[in-house]
Amino acid sequence: MKEYRNNEFFSIGIDFGSLSARGVLADISDGRIIAEAMMEYPHGVMADTLPDGTKVYENACLQHPKDYLDALEYIVKDMMAGSGIEAEKVVSIGIDFTSSTVLPIDKDFVPLCFNEKFSDNPHAWVKMWKDHSDFYQAGEIDRVCRKMGREYLSMYGGKVSPENLLVKTYAAFIQDREVFDASDRFMEAGDYIVSVLCGKPTLSSSCLAAKSFWKSDGGYPAPEFLEAINPEFADEIKGKLPANMEGAGIYMPGEKAGTLSCDMAKKLGLKSGIAVSSFQMDAYAAMPGLGITKSGTLMMIIGTSSGFILVSDEKREVEGVTACIKDTMYKGLWTYASGQASVGDVFAWYSNNSVPEKYEKEAQKRGISVQQYLTELASKLNAGESGLIALEWFNGNRSRLANSALSGMILGLTINTKPEHIYRALIEATAFGAKEIVNAFEETGVEIKEIFASGGVAEKNPLLMQIYADVLKKPIKVSVLTQIPALGSAILGAAAYDGCLNEAVSRMGSKEYIEYIPNERNCSIYNELFAKYHSLHEYFGRGENAVMEELRALAKLER
């Protein structure tokens, strides 16, 4: 292992999330965070209109690529100015990004939405991971996989998700041929940012494998598979997929994708030629940040949504896993990915739309948020005391059921139900959803030896983490650090600099945790409640009662 003197070299890590980007400047000798910064995206998530007021399509979740570039510049400059560190001391940079978040680019490597001709066309903008408007195209590709007996379903947990670059590219072909034809490539936003940093096209092998039907030993699907989807699409798609881009390098996260270009070094105030790591998907990036390298370790990233990542030395077919691919995090290990489409989003929906004015006033009077006030009240309730049970599918189900047309539910409401009862039931519902994912692993024989958690919700809400420990009946370790994915990206950058990922994780990964131990009494009560949740999960989620899909169809949310 290389030896570094404290304060000698530093790495920058930037975590591009759904609503903001966060960065850290870390000492590569021990992972100590010297400075951090964040920037909310000025345009946020465009779900109603584009910047010029143009209305978008139903179920849209779009973003502005300029927000990413502005956040990159602001965060790096802010950290450097606040740290007092000389630019010559920064030796690397790494990023992580939500995925599959896709943007069309033109032949000059410029986002298509920057072109005035397409600036009022929603399909020319960045389509976020949680834009599930491509549900039908995902279904078409899923049926082709089943009919042809292709192995892709085993890679993606048994069902094709809209959170996939190939699906989103096919949707562009079907929904807007003008945008499709004008696009030179459809790229992951993370690959786009790394390519901008390096001044040349670079791609993440991890994301290619997990999110676009690409295999390291065979590339994209054979022509007959694409022809079965749509013969015309098969002819047109080859030149649009990123790994077919001439001169594009493909690297694992933690490998050097290139070096910082002179132009970007000038913009960021850094030294040109420093190592730039290939990007990693945001949930995956937290693993090195938490110091995880061992088989059998499950990591939960709990924020607006949740990501469940597990590394194992064996492969099994686990229901609801969105990807199970070797070498996507560490060489020699299989990385399973699953998660929930709504967690913090559910709590925000409730606190923003359904809380009485007197609760808002009391929270304001005490100088805390409505959610903090609800959490205080909910913490005074015992397990099961609310008399409620909920399904957390407010943005569909992305795990065992893999159905984005499902919706949320709260059962057991009476005239005596209070806001804190509902809020606690929603927290419990997300914990029950997590248990469904853990059960899917264990029922298939995948061993879970240890559980770690991070993310904004995990870090800020001890009540939620205790409920998770009680529901899962397993201890959970939460890092005391607050920017774990960004730290993980800084570690990937350090590995790109010195050539050894495991050593960088050992040196820089988090080493301090708060541990939540299951409460036996609560475990017993939650075991009983989970059985009821599971009954509802099967009844509404497996097709016995399709009322949720039917209601959404009536509301034209899926048309």
Helices and strands as residue ranges (DSSP letters): E 10-16, E 20-27, E 33-40, E 62-63, H 65-83, G 87-89, E 90-97, E 102-105, G 112-114, G 122-124, E 126-127, H 135-148, H 152-155, H 165-175, H 177-182, E 185-188, H 189-198, E 202-204, H 205-211, H 223-229, H 231-237, G 238-240, G 242-244, E 249-251, E 256-259, H 262-268, E 275-277, E 280-281, H 282-289, E 297-302, E 306-312, E 323-326, E 334-340, H 344-353, H 357-366, H 370-379, E 389-391, E 409-411, H 419-443, E 450-454, H 456-460, H 462-472, E 476-479, H 484-498, H 501-508, E 513-516, H 520-541, H 547-554
